[in-house]
């Protein structure tokens, strides 16, 4: 006779069958930050169980920046369930001030076509910074969303390179997530 999780198999009870795997957690990390995921499996009877420690997670490299495909697998009683997720490892956490320096640097490297385009980005970021300093978070979020629209417009008009667009868009996405998480934690 065999046991699962310390419980012996019963001849009159059917063995639950593994059906699905769910992966929850952070999808963005900074360099060298450890992976923070929870892996849960679901059985045909609706029971769920955390199997994070028993799962195989392949493809994560905390020492390399960029998007990474992670393959998460769990096996039990000859049945395997798996899922592929995409995470992003960024060089460092950003701030509005760092983004302002980035705009200046991208202009100097001619990744931004002209001073007028760079100035539009800088003015927008200065407004976000002002709202951040006065803790007007709704306006911070609104202006960051509008900043994304401005980046889309400038890229479509050929005013910023794809490289500049990706860098600024990634930083903007990070800040939106950061401010959402910070505000949620403060409210709790």
Phi, psi and omega in degrees: 000147181239167182229149173239127181054035176082002180251126181288147178292138177254140180289336183261357176248134179288148178281128178298146181251133178294130183240318192214156178233134180237136178242124178235153176140193182291142177247359177227134183226157171264163179311135175069006176282135181290153179295137182230080181234153173240129180249125181235140175247154178237143180254166183297341179267006179092350180293138176239154183210139176282121181236028184306312184290335181268353183275157174257126177238115184242139174114356182269128176227101183292351181264001181236133178277159176113180180283142181224139175268123177253134178252115183252127185225143174222137181232140179205131178051042177080357179254135180242134172238145182210164179206147175249131177234161179244127177238166179232132175251120181255157184296314179201161176291149185247175176213170177299317180299316178297324178293324177296318176295322179298317178301315180299315180296317179296326176292316180297327179274004181062026172280340172248129193295324184206171183295325181297318179295315178297320180296320178299319177293316182297316180298318180297316179293326178297321177295316178300316180299319179298316179294324178296314183294334179259012175057038176262075191295325177300320179288326176300308181301313182301314182290327175292320176297319177293328177297320176300318179296321177297317177299317177302313180300312183294323178293316180297330178273358179076020182274339176228149180285165175298324178298312179298318179301310182299315181298312182290323179292319178297317179296320179296315178299319178300313182296319178300315178296316181300311182292326176295314180295316181297316181293321178296317180293323179293321181289335184284000000 
